[in-house]
């Protein structure tokens, strides 16, 4: 892969942020702010902007395709995708129609990352049984890929009604709507991604990125076994870029701590501490610091995991909109050029 072909993206779950007085921002304002953040990302040279999918009161990303369509109308070059689409509780036909339409609206800029989701709120909301977790994703991925790759589609399974010689519109030009699979650490998911011949997106949200190197090796072996060429590997991680290391820590720490405190109560994790936060910055999955600090760490991860794409889940938690805009500016104007420079340098 040429350095200039590397994709630098931003991922957003449209957090309900706070204003300057520390009060939560209304949901409609959050959505409009997210659109403004994507417009800025386009203007500073970031390659993609990707919306997550949650069904909780602290996230405004339950209809990401609508937000992305609004962004498409105000941007010219940035790719527009998801991070991730919880395919297990979506209808693949509907996902196809929404994102094939987004592809047309954006003149070929739509992309997808599909996954099973780390949160399970959508299962009871849409009437799905968690006992069918694996079957739902496997069958729906199969159907989605048939729709994107070779229509008309004849398909049958256990999770929805069958299709017989079915065309679904709008049509996709060949090679459009690239679809990645998000994987959080399951070897079976890595192998399935390779079996379907899809790019792999690693969700590295805790611990050292090096622990995912065996998954990259497994993926490459599985691709070969299934007769596929080497395909791109990406990485999604959390972070915040400040003017200095100290500024980045000061801004991100309280919001990261608040978010992980809530997650620790829900999932039984150990509560977050400043020591853990600093350890994640030093050797783990947090990309928090000055442009030089973040760029150096990012370049090392790219080489270690043989990445073709990196998506920064920027400004974790309720970081105010103004500070979210500031980190986007630094990521696009300073981090990305510096990473390209580091990767181009001889080793």
C-alpha positions in Angstrom: 0.0 0.0 0.0 1.2 3.5 -0.9 1.3 6.0 2.0 -0.9 8.4 0.1 -3.6 5.6 -0.2 -3.8 5.2 3.6 -7.3 6.2 4.9 -7.5 8.5 8.0 -11.0 8.6 9.4 -13.0 10.0 12.3 -15.7 8.0 14.1 -18.5 9.6 16.0 -21.5 8.3 18.0 -22.8 11.8 18.2 -22.3 12.1 22.0 -24.6 14.4 23.9 -22.0 16.9 24.7 -22.1 19.8 27.3 -22.0 23.5 26.7 -19.6 26.0 28.3 -21.5 25.9 31.5 -21.4 22.1 31.7 -25.1 21.6 30.9 -26.1 18.9 28.4 -26.8 20.1 24.8 -30.2 19.3 23.3 -30.3 16.3 21.0 -31.2 18.3 17.9 -28.3 20.6 18.5 -25.9 17.6 18.9 -27.0 16.3 15.5 -26.4 19.7 13.8 -23.0 20.0 15.6 -22.0 16.6 14.3 -22.8 17.7 10.8 -20.6 20.8 11.3 -17.8 18.6 12.6 -17.9 16.5 9.5 -17.9 19.5 7.3 -14.8 20.7 9.1 -13.2 17.2 8.7 -13.8 17.5 4.9 -12.1 20.9 4.8 -9.0 19.9 6.7 -8.2 16.8 4.6 -9.6 13.9 6.7 -10.5 11.0 4.5 -13.7 9.6 6.1 -16.4 10.5 8.6 -18.2 7.5 10.2 -21.3 7.5 12.4 -21.9 4.8 15.0 -25.3 3.3 16.0 -26.7 3.3 19.5 -30.1 3.5 21.2 -29.3 5.3 24.4 -30.2 8.8 25.6 -26.6 9.9 25.6 -26.0 9.2 21.9 -27.8 10.8 18.9 -26.7 8.3 16.3 -29.7 6.1 15.9 -30.3 7.2 12.3 -26.7 7.7 11.0 -27.6 7.4 7.4 -29.8 10.5 7.7 -27.0 12.5 9.3 -24.6 11.2 6.6 -26.9 12.3 3.8 -27.0 15.8 5.3 -23.2 15.8 5.4 -23.1 14.6 1.8 -24.9 17.7 0.7 -22.4 20.0 2.4 -19.1 18.2 1.5 -17.2 17.3 -1.7 -14.6 14.6 -1.1 -14.8 13.0 2.4 -16.0 9.4 2.5 -19.2 8.8 4.5 -19.7 5.6 6.5 -20.6 3.8 9.7 -18.8 2.7 12.8 -20.5 0.3 13.1 -23.9 -0.6 11.6 -25.4 -3.2 14.0 -26.3 -5.6 11.2 -27.7 -8.2 13.6 -30.7 -6.1 14.4 -31.1 -4.4 11.0 -32.9 -5.6 7.9 -30.1 -6.1 5.2 -32.5 -5.0 2.5 -33.2 -1.7 4.3 -29.4 -1.3 4.9 -28.8 -1.8 1.2 -31.4 0.7 0.1 -30.3 3.4 2.6 -26.6 3.2 1.8 -27.0 2.6 -2.0 -29.1 5.8 -1.9 -26.4 7.5 0.2 -23.8 6.4 -2.4 -25.8 8.0 -5.1 -26.5 11.2 -3.1 -22.8 11.5 -2.3 -21.5 10.6 -5.8 -19.9 7.3 -4.7 -18.6 8.2 -1.2 -20.6 5.8 0.9 -19.0 3.0 2.9 -20.0 0.6 5.7 -18.5 -1.1 8.7 -20.9 -3.8 9.9 -20.7 -5.6 13.2 -22.6 -7.3 16.0 -22.3 -4.3 18.3 -20.7 -4.2 21.7 -23.9 -3.0 23.3 -27.1 -5.0 23.0 -29.8 -2.4 23.4 -31.1 -2.8 19.9 -32.0 -6.5 20.5 -35.0 -6.0 22.8 -35.8 -2.7 21.1 -36.4 -4.4 17.7 -37.6 -7.7 19.1 -34.6 -9.9 18.6 -33.4 -12.6 21.0 -29.8 -12.5 22.2 -29.7 -16.3 22.0 -29.7 -15.8 18.2 -26.6 -13.5 18.3 -24.4 -15.5 16.0 -27.1 -16.7 13.6 -28.5 -13.2 13.1 -25.2 -11.7 12.1 -24.1 -14.6 9.9 -27.3 -14.8 7.9 -27.7 -11.0 7.6 -24.1 -10.5 6.5 -24.6 -13.2 3.8 -27.8 -11.5 2.5 -26.3 -8.0 2.5 -23.3 -9.2 0.5 -25.4 -10.9 -2.0 -27.4 -7.7 -2.5 -24.2 -5.6 -2.9 -22.4 -8.1 -5.1 -24.8 -9.9 -7.5 -28.4 -9.1 -8.1 -31.0 -10.5 -8.6 -30.8 -12.3 -5.3 -32.4 -15.6 -4.3 -31.9 -16.2 -0.6 -33.4 -18.1 2.3 -32.6 -18.3 6.0 -34.1 -18.4 9.4 -34.1 -14.7 10.4 -36.3 -13.1 7.7 -38.5 -13.9 4.7 -36.8 -15.5 1.7 -36.1 -13.7 -1.6 -36.6 -15.1 -5.1 -34.9 -13.4 -8.1 -35.2 -10.1 -6.2 -33.9 -6.8 -7.5 -33.4 -4.1 -4.9 -32.9 -0.5 -6.0 -31.1 1.8 -6.4 -28.4 -0.2 -8.3 -24.8 0.1 -7.1 -22.0 0.7 -9.6 -19.4 -2.0 -9.4 -16.9 -1.5 -6.6 -19.1 1.0 -4.7 -20.1 0.8 -1.1 -17.0 -0.9 0.3 -18.0 -3.0 3.4 -15.7 -3.8 6.3 -16.4 -6.0 9.3 -15.7 -4.6 12.8 -14.1 -7.1 15.1 -13.5 -6.6 18.8 -11.3 -9.7 19.6 -13.1 -12.9 18.5 -10.9 -15.3 16.4 -14.1 -16.7 14.9 -15.1 -13.2 13.7 -11.7 -12.7 12.1 -12.1 -16.0 10.2 -15.6 -15.2 9.1 -14.4 -11.8 7.7 -11.7 -13.6 5.7 -14.2 -16.2 4.5 -16.4 -13.6 3.0 -13.4 -11.7 1.5 -14.0 -8.5 3.4 -11.7 -5.9 4.9 -11.1 -6.2 8.6 -11.6 -3.3 11.1 -10.1 -3.9 14.5 -11.9 -2.2 17.4 -8.9 -1.5 19.8 -10.4 0.4 22.7 -8.3 -0.9 25.6 -4.9 -2.5 26.1 -1.9 -2.4 23.8 -2.5 -2.6 20.1 0.1 -5.3 19.9 -2.3 -7.9 21.3 -4.2 -7.7 18.0 -1.1 -8.7 15.9 -2.1 -12.4 16.2 -5.5 -11.5 14.7 -3.9 -9.9 11.7 -1.8 -13.0 11.2 -4.8 -15.2 11.5 -6.8 -13.0 9.1 -4.0 -13.2 6.5 -3.8 -17.0 6.8 -7.6 -17.4 6.6 -7.7 -15.2 3.5 -5.1 -17.4 1.8 -7.0 -20.6 2.8 -10.2 -19.2 1.3 -8.6 -18.1 -1.9 -8.7 -14.4 -1.4 -5.9 -11.9 -1.9 -4.6 -9.8 1.0 -7.2 -7.2 1.9 -7.0 -4.0 4.0 -6.8 -4.0 7.8 -8.0 -1.0 9.8 -8.0 0.0 13.4 -10.5 2.0 15.4 -9.3 3.6 18.7 -10.3 6.4 21.0 -8.4 9.7 21.4 -8.1 13.4 21.5 -5.5 15.7 20.0 -4.6 18.9 21.9 -2.0 21.6 21.3 0.1 20.0 24.0 0.1 16.7 25.8 -1.1 18.5 29.0 -4.0 20.2 27.2 -5.2 16.9 25.6 -5.1 15.1 29.0 -6.9 18.0 30.8 -9.7 18.1 28.2 -10.2 14.3 27.6 -9.7 12.9 31.1 -12.9 14.0 32.9 -15.1 12.9 30.0 -13.3 9.6 29.5 -13.6 8.9 33.3 -17.3 9.7 33.3 -18.0 7.5 30.4 -16.0 4.5 31.7 -17.3 5.0 35.2 -20.8 4.4 33.8 -19.5 1.4 31.7 -17.8 -0.1 34.8 -21.1 -0.1 36.7 -23.0 -1.6 33.8 -20.4 -4.3 32.9 -18.7 -5.0 36.1 -15.4 -3.5 35.1 -12.9 -2.0 37.5 -13.6 1.7 37.8 -11.4 4.1 35.8 -8.5 5.9 37.4 -6.0 8.5 36.2 -3.3 5.9 36.5 -5.2 3.6 34.0 -5.9 6.6 31.8 -2.2 7.5 31.6 -1.2 3.9 31.1 -3.6 3.6 28.1 -2.0 6.8 26.7 1.6 5.5 27.2 1.2 1.9 26.0 -2.4 1.2 25.4 -5.2 2.1 22.9 -5.7 5.8 23.8 -4.3 8.3 21.3 -4.3 11.4 23.5 -1.7 14.1 23.3 -0.1 16.7 21.1 0.0 16.2 17.3 3.6 14.9 17.5 2.7 12.5 20.3 -0.4 11.1 18.6 1.3 10.9 15.2 4.3 9.0 16.5 2.1 6.5 18.3 -0.1 6.1 15.3 2.7 5.5 12.9 4.0 2.8 15.2 0.6 1.1 15.3 0.3 1.2 11.5 3.6 -0.6 11.1 2.9 -3.1 13.8 -0.5 -4.2 12.6 0.1 -3.5 8.8 -2.8 -1.2 8.7 -4.3 0.5 5.6 -6.8 2.6 7.6 -7.1 4.3 11.0 -10.3 5.7 12.4 -10.0 8.0 15.5 -13.1 7.9 17.7 -12.4 11.5 18.7 -13.3 13.4 21.8 -14.8 10.6 23.9 -17.8 11.4 26.0 -19.4 14.8 26.6 -16.5 17.0 25.3 -17.9 20.4 24.3 -18.5 21.0 20.6 -15.8 23.8 20.4 -13.2 21.4 21.7 -14.4 18.7 19.3 -13.9 21.1 16.5 -10.4 22.0 17.7 -9.2 18.3 17.8 -10.6 17.7 14.3 -8.6 20.7 13.1 -5.3 19.4 14.7 -5.9 15.8 13.5 -6.4 16.9 9.9 -3.9 19.7 9.6 -1.0 18.3 11.8 -1.4 14.7 12.7 -2.2 13.2 9.3 0.6 15.0 7.4 3.0 14.0 10.1 2.0 10.3 10.1 2.4 10.2 6.3 5.8 11.7 6.7 6.8 9.2 9.3 5.5 6.3 7.3 7.4 7.5 4.2 10.7 7.7 6.0 13.1 4.7 5.5 13.2 2.2 8.4 
